[in-house]
Amino acid sequence: MLKNGAMSHRIVERVIGRLLTDEEFRHEFLRGPKETLAALAEQGWDLTGVEVEALLHTDVSLWSMASARIDRRLRRSSLKSGEGGQEPR
């Protein structure tokens, strides 16, 4: 875990950005949030314990609902489900 709050917050922003714009990552997180965050930590995405807990306690429906409202040109869609190419309603 990082002691530098500014650097850690940038990582939180990157995780949230991926949850909102990367369909495959979002599905992975929804299937196994703890495992997904642990995998990110193994890749050097150092989050504080408080940040991990906050991400785990955020209502998971937020990520899909917010993603649907982002212009599809800003989202990375998965060919597995085809969700990302649809226009928000």
Residue frames as a rotation matrix with the C-alpha (Angstrom) as fourth column:
MET 1
0.577 0.817 0.000 0.00
0.817 -0.577 0.000 0.00
0.000 0.000 -1.000 0.00
LEU 2
-0.189 -0.637 0.748 1.19
0.600 -0.677 -0.425 3.51
0.777 0.369 0.510 -0.76
LYS 3
-0.233 0.043 -0.972 1.74
0.887 -0.401 -0.230 6.14
-0.400 -0.915 0.056 1.86
ASN 4
-0.958 -0.150 -0.245 1.48
0.033 -0.905 0.425 8.96
-0.286 0.399 0.872 -0.69
GLY 5
-0.216 0.976 0.007 -2.21
0.300 0.073 -0.951 9.91
-0.929 -0.204 -0.309 -0.70
ALA 6
0.127 0.253 -0.959 -2.05
-0.719 -0.643 -0.265 11.81
-0.684 0.723 0.100 -3.99
MET 7
-0.703 -0.445 -0.554 -0.53
-0.706 0.527 0.472 8.86
0.082 0.724 -0.685 -5.85
SER 8
-0.876 0.421 0.237 -2.99
0.299 0.858 -0.419 6.44
-0.379 -0.296 -0.877 -4.31
HIS 9
-0.013 0.924 -0.381 -5.92
-0.052 -0.381 -0.923 8.67
-0.999 0.008 0.053 -5.26
ARG 10
-0.220 -0.132 -0.966 -4.74
-0.938 -0.242 0.247 8.65
-0.266 0.961 -0.070 -8.88
ILE 11
-0.979 -0.137 -0.152 -4.94
-0.171 0.956 0.239 4.88
0.113 0.260 -0.959 -8.80
VAL 12
-0.463 0.886 0.021 -8.50
0.364 0.211 -0.907 5.08
-0.808 -0.413 -0.420 -7.42
GLU 13
0.091 0.473 -0.876 -9.35
-0.608 -0.670 -0.425 7.37
-0.788 0.572 0.227 -10.32
ARG 14
-0.594 -0.386 -0.706 -7.87
-0.801 0.367 0.473 4.87
0.076 0.846 -0.527 -12.78
VAL 15
-0.942 0.300 0.153 -9.81
0.248 0.926 -0.286 1.96
-0.227 -0.231 -0.946 -11.24
ILE 16
-0.107 0.952 -0.287 -13.06
0.158 -0.269 -0.950 3.94
-0.982 -0.147 -0.122 -11.38
GLY 17
-0.095 0.001 -0.995 -12.29
-0.859 -0.506 0.081 4.99
-0.503 0.863 0.049 -14.94
ARG 18
-0.892 -0.266 -0.366 -11.81
-0.419 0.789 0.448 1.38
0.170 0.553 -0.816 -15.96
LEU 19
-0.709 0.691 0.142 -14.99
0.413 0.570 -0.710 0.32
-0.572 -0.445 -0.689 -14.17
LEU 20
0.112 0.803 -0.585 -16.91
-0.107 -0.576 -0.811 2.92
-0.988 0.154 0.021 -16.16
THR 21
0.295 -0.039 -0.955 -15.29
-0.875 -0.412 -0.253 2.52
-0.384 0.910 -0.156 -19.57
ASP 22
-0.634 -0.599 -0.489 -13.96
-0.729 0.674 0.121 -1.05
0.257 0.434 -0.864 -19.80
GLU 23
0.343 0.935 -0.091 -16.81
-0.863 0.352 0.363 -3.54
0.372 -0.046 0.927 -20.09
GLU 24
0.349 -0.255 -0.902 -14.71
0.073 0.967 -0.245 -6.67
0.934 0.020 0.356 -19.64
PHE 25
-0.758 -0.651 0.024 -12.95
0.083 -0.134 -0.988 -5.25
0.646 -0.747 0.156 -16.57
ARG 26
-0.428 0.689 0.585 -16.32
-0.881 -0.463 -0.099 -4.21
0.202 -0.558 0.805 -15.11
HIS 27
0.576 0.657 -0.487 -17.75
-0.556 0.751 0.356 -7.71
0.600 0.066 0.798 -15.59
GLU 28
-0.102 -0.715 -0.692 -14.63
0.305 0.639 -0.706 -9.20
0.947 -0.283 0.153 -14.00
PHE 29
-0.869 -0.213 0.447 -15.02
-0.287 -0.519 -0.805 -6.86
0.404 -0.828 0.389 -11.02
LEU 30
-0.021 0.952 0.304 -18.73
-0.968 -0.095 0.231 -7.67
0.249 -0.290 0.924 -10.66
ARG 31
0.552 0.174 -0.816 -17.98
-0.172 0.981 0.093 -11.43
0.816 0.089 0.571 -10.67
GLY 32
0.494 -0.469 -0.732 -15.17
0.833 0.495 0.245 -11.16
0.248 -0.731 0.635 -8.12
PRO 33
0.850 -0.096 0.518 -14.43
-0.077 -0.995 -0.058 -7.70
0.521 0.009 -0.853 -6.73
LYS 34
0.748 -0.606 0.271 -11.89
-0.367 -0.038 0.929 -8.80
-0.553 -0.794 -0.251 -4.12
GLU 35
0.337 -0.621 0.708 -10.05
0.641 0.702 0.310 -10.98
-0.690 0.349 0.634 -6.60
THR 36
0.611 -0.065 0.789 -10.02
0.686 -0.454 -0.568 -8.23
0.396 0.888 -0.233 -9.22
LEU 37
0.871 -0.294 0.394 -8.58
-0.407 -0.881 0.241 -5.69
0.276 -0.370 -0.887 -6.79
ALA 38
0.587 -0.688 0.428 -6.02
-0.101 0.462 0.881 -8.25
-0.804 -0.560 0.201 -5.59
ALA 39
0.410 -0.406 0.817 -4.96
0.876 0.424 -0.229 -8.85
-0.253 0.809 0.530 -9.20
LEU 40
0.771 -0.119 0.626 -4.53
0.191 -0.894 -0.406 -5.10
0.607 0.432 -0.667 -9.68
ALA 41
0.820 -0.486 0.304 -2.39
-0.499 -0.347 0.794 -4.96
-0.280 -0.802 -0.527 -6.52
GLU 42
0.443 -0.656 0.611 -0.18
0.441 0.753 0.489 -7.73
-0.781 0.052 0.623 -7.95
GLN 43
0.376 -0.245 0.894 0.26
0.892 -0.164 -0.421 -5.54
0.250 0.956 0.157 -11.04
GLY 44
-0.653 -0.745 -0.134 1.39
0.745 -0.601 -0.291 -2.60
0.136 -0.290 0.947 -8.90
TRP 45
-0.166 0.688 0.707 -1.92
0.027 -0.713 0.700 -0.76
0.986 0.136 0.100 -8.56
ASP 46
-0.721 -0.254 -0.644 -1.41
0.599 0.239 -0.764 0.02
0.348 -0.937 -0.020 -4.87
LEU 47
0.091 0.821 0.564 -4.61
-0.109 -0.555 0.825 1.03
0.990 -0.137 0.039 -3.11
THR 48
-0.740 -0.255 0.622 -4.90
-0.615 -0.116 -0.780 1.73
0.271 -0.960 -0.071 0.58
GLY 49
-0.884 0.430 -0.182 -7.03
0.467 0.818 -0.336 -0.55
0.005 -0.382 -0.924 2.74
VAL 50
-0.386 0.753 -0.533 -9.59
0.059 -0.557 -0.829 2.24
-0.921 -0.351 0.170 3.07
GLU 51
-0.380 0.192 -0.905 -9.79
-0.869 -0.409 0.278 2.63
-0.316 0.892 0.322 -0.71
VAL 52
-0.899 0.046 -0.436 -10.23
-0.146 0.906 0.398 -1.11
0.413 0.421 -0.808 -1.23
GLU 53
-0.707 0.664 -0.243 -13.00
0.580 0.347 -0.737 -1.22
-0.405 -0.662 -0.631 1.37
ALA 54
-0.309 0.593 -0.743 -14.70
-0.347 -0.798 -0.493 1.81
-0.885 0.106 0.453 -0.20
LEU 55
-0.573 0.062 -0.817 -14.64
-0.811 0.101 0.576 0.21
0.118 0.993 -0.007 -3.66
LEU 56
-0.910 0.198 -0.364 -15.97
0.196 0.980 0.042 -3.06
0.365 -0.033 -0.930 -2.23
HIS 57
-0.556 0.718 -0.419 -18.79
0.605 0.003 -0.796 -1.27
-0.570 -0.696 -0.436 -0.39
THR 58
-0.684 0.334 -0.648 -19.91
-0.584 -0.783 0.213 0.84
-0.436 0.524 0.731 -3.34
ASP 59
0.290 0.881 0.372 -23.25
-0.266 0.448 -0.854 -0.29
-0.919 0.149 0.364 -4.75
VAL 60
-0.555 -0.639 0.533 -22.18
0.261 0.475 0.841 -2.49
-0.790 0.605 -0.096 -7.68
SER 61
0.284 0.723 0.630 -25.14
0.889 0.047 -0.456 -1.39
-0.359 0.689 -0.629 -9.82
LEU 62
0.568 -0.120 -0.814 -23.54
-0.067 -0.993 0.099 2.08
-0.821 -0.002 -0.572 -10.00
TRP 63
-0.444 -0.894 -0.065 -20.80
-0.143 -0.001 0.990 0.91
-0.885 0.448 -0.127 -12.37
SER 64
-0.614 0.263 0.744 -23.13
0.750 0.489 0.446 -0.45
-0.246 0.832 -0.498 -15.05
MET 65
0.501 0.859 -0.105 -25.68
0.799 -0.505 -0.326 2.35
-0.333 0.079 -0.940 -14.72
ALA 66
0.425 -0.413 -0.805 -23.03
-0.164 -0.910 0.381 5.07
-0.890 -0.030 -0.455 -15.00
SER 67
-0.643 -0.709 0.290 -21.28
0.112 0.288 0.951 3.28
-0.758 0.644 -0.106 -17.86
ALA 68
-0.168 0.677 0.716 -24.52
0.949 0.307 -0.068 3.16
-0.265 0.669 -0.695 -19.86
ARG 69
0.783 0.507 -0.360 -24.67
0.445 -0.862 -0.243 6.96
-0.434 0.030 -0.901 -19.68
ILE 70
-0.043 -0.880 -0.474 -21.17
-0.192 -0.458 0.868 7.48
-0.981 0.128 -0.149 -21.07
ASP 71
0.512 0.185 -0.839 -20.91
-0.823 -0.171 -0.541 8.00
-0.244 0.968 0.065 -24.82
ARG 72
0.911 -0.063 0.408 -20.11
0.096 0.994 -0.060 4.65
-0.402 0.094 0.911 -26.41
ARG 73
0.714 -0.689 0.128 -17.10
0.059 -0.123 -0.991 6.15
0.698 0.714 -0.047 -28.18
LEU 74
0.072 -0.678 0.732 -15.45
-0.862 -0.411 -0.296 6.51
0.502 -0.610 -0.614 -24.77
ARG 75
0.468 0.184 0.864 -16.14
-0.697 0.678 0.233 2.92
-0.542 -0.712 0.446 -23.71
ARG 76
-0.653 -0.632 -0.416 -14.16
-0.751 0.613 0.246 -0.20
0.099 0.474 -0.875 -24.46
SER 77
0.426 0.897 0.115 -16.71
-0.900 0.433 -0.042 -2.84
-0.088 -0.085 0.992 -25.35
SER 78
-0.481 -0.491 0.726 -16.31
-0.459 0.847 0.269 -6.56
-0.747 -0.204 -0.633 -25.02
LEU 79
-0.507 0.271 -0.818 -16.96
-0.777 0.268 0.570 -8.78
0.373 0.925 0.075 -27.99
LYS 80
-0.979 0.093 -0.183 -18.14
0.160 0.905 -0.393 -11.44
0.129 -0.414 -0.901 -25.52
SER 81
-0.427 0.865 -0.262 -21.42
0.646 0.089 -0.758 -9.73
-0.633 -0.493 -0.597 -24.60
GLY 82
-0.440 0.217 0.872 -21.80
0.787 -0.375 0.490 -6.95
0.433 0.901 -0.005 -27.14
GLU 83
0.347 0.649 -0.678 -23.04
0.909 -0.411 0.072 -4.55
-0.231 -0.641 -0.732 -24.45
GLY 84
-0.251 -0.610 -0.752 -20.57
0.545 -0.731 0.411 -1.75
-0.800 -0.307 0.516 -25.07
GLY 85
-0.925 -0.182 0.334 -21.73
0.380 -0.389 0.839 -0.80
-0.023 0.903 0.429 -28.55
GLN 86
-0.048 0.991 0.121 -25.28
0.941 0.004 0.337 0.02
0.334 0.131 -0.934 -27.56
GLU 87
-0.469 0.015 0.883 -26.55
-0.025 -1.000 0.004 3.54
0.883 -0.020 0.469 -27.15
PRO 88
-0.951 0.187 -0.248 -27.69
0.260 0.046 -0.964 4.50
-0.169 -0.981 -0.093 -23.66
ARG 89
-0.297 0.924 0.241 -31.47
0.688 0.031 0.725 4.74
0.663 0.381 -0.645 -23.26
